Amino acid sequence: MLVLVVLYWRLPVAWRPWLLVATGGALLWHDGWASMAAWGALLAWLAFICGPRWRRPALMQTLGLTGVLLAFLAYQYAKAGHGIAAYLGYAFVSLKAWHLIAEHGGGGIARDGRTGTTLGYLLFPPTLAVGPVQRYDAFRMELLRARWDRQLASPALQRMLYGYCKVVLLAGYILNFKFNTLNLSTGYAWLDAYLPLLGYGLNLYWQFSGYCDIAIGFAALLGIRVPENFNFPFAARNLPDFWRRWHITVSEWCRDFVFRPILTRTRQYLFASLGSMIVLGLWHELSPRYLAWGLFHGAGLAIVHLWGKHMPWAELLRRYTLWRFSSWFLTLQFVILSFALTSTPDLQTAWSCLTVLFAPLLPGS
């Protein structure tokens, strides 16, 4: 990081994108030849689709998006079958590639002299591994107006420090080391099933948001603002609010490219919510458990939407503190229950966990 920041501000402006490309390429080389090959194939496909100015750009966009989708499905299928390890940042660069083709496919980016900027966008070192996912035009504008500012350097370093504290102290030391070594057991089946889900959710949030804090701070040291990815998601008052706070950039991608097209064509919120959450689940992992997780959240979003649309007193209830607290509590429990599907190795284990959690509500229990 230190070497990149120093070189970045010492080099002429025209060379900076290529420094980002070289640094991102070095990270991929360090990850292994398989990552280099996968990324190289994707970059070659993007160069073919977005480089020339095609006479039929709409057709080339469709072809390009189909190629990205097939390549990502093949990657997910091989990963699910343990045929390959997860390539560094491949899931996130696939979303960037989709952005690039959908907005600039067939438009001749190479002829416009943006080759270095485009490659720098795809290989941007701070966000290469885990995001956040930024749109190409926003990144390009940030790169053009990047200026060193000492007053911004201090908050950037603080943001990186917060991220390291989340990853190393809260998640790594307290949750994954201290609590695991204590091997706590309450003696109550319900709590022994619930508390690991709560710990899993906190670990996921601290790890992921911590890495994003580091990425945002690192990018700020390069004079580039990247979008926020988390905004206190466990404080959400309802499920749509949760998805406006959790993994924000990927949620926005799913909203723009899956939810809205389905809603426009079908006029059915249920289909749009189910479709978008299934896509989001399978983006994480091509498996039955993530398919079930997507269905679970999609159905939850549809139910909340129907409640707000068809219940005349829904808006009135929001004025009361007790209802807002209840809504927050129920949303949090819904999210924690969904972790049973992703923290367990298969659906059978997840079902066993959920059976224990719902046992007090069953008749005769």
ZIFENBEL-V791001 format. One record per backbone hydrogen bond with DSSP energy under -1.0 kcal/mol. NH is the residue of the N-H (numbers start at 1). CO is the residue of the C=O. If there is no record, write none. Layout:
NH	CO
NH	CO
This chain:
5	1
6	2
7	3
8	4
9	5
10	6
11	7
15	12
19	15
20	16
21	17
22	18
23	19
24	20
25	21
26	22
27	23
28	24
29	25
30	26
31	27
32	28
36	32
37	33
38	34
39	35
40	36
41	37
42	38
43	39
44	40
45	41
46	42
47	43
48	44
49	45
50	46
51	47
60	56
61	57
62	58
63	59
64	60
65	61
66	62
67	63
68	64
69	65
70	66
71	67
72	68
73	69
74	70
75	71
76	72
77	73
78	74
79	75
80	76
81	77
82	79
83	78
90	87
93	89
94	90
96	92
97	93
98	94
99	95
100	96
101	97
102	98
103	99
104	100
105	101
106	49
107	104
108	52
109	50
112	108
113	110
114	109
118	114
119	115
120	116
121	117
122	118
123	119
131	127
139	135
140	136
141	137
142	138
143	139
144	140
145	141
152	149
153	149
154	150
156	152
157	153
158	154
159	155
160	156
161	157
162	158
163	159
164	160
165	161
166	162
167	163
168	164
170	165
171	166
172	167
173	168
174	169
175	170
176	171
178	173
179	174
181	177
182	178
183	179
192	188
193	189
194	190
195	191
198	194
199	195
200	196
201	197
202	198
203	199
204	200
205	201
206	202
207	203
208	204
209	205
210	206
211	207
212	208
213	209
214	210
215	211
216	212
217	213
218	214
219	215
220	216
221	217
223	220
224	219
231	245
235	232
236	233
242	238
243	239
245	242
246	242
248	229
251	247
252	248
253	249
254	250
255	251
256	252
257	253
258	254
259	254
260	255
262	258
263	259
264	260
265	261
266	262
267	263
272	268
273	269
274	270
275	271
276	272
277	273
278	274
279	275
280	276
281	277
282	278
283	279
284	280
285	281
287	285
291	287
292	288
293	289
294	290
295	291
296	292
297	293
298	294
299	295
300	296
301	297
302	298
303	299
304	300
305	301
306	302
307	303
308	304
309	305
310	306
311	307
314	311
317	313
318	314
319	316
320	317
324	320
325	321
326	322
327	323
328	324
329	325
330	326
331	327
332	328
333	329
334	330
335	331
336	332
337	333
338	334
340	337
341	338
343	339
350	346
351	347
352	348
353	349
354	350
355	351
356	352
357	353
358	354
361	358
362	359
365	362
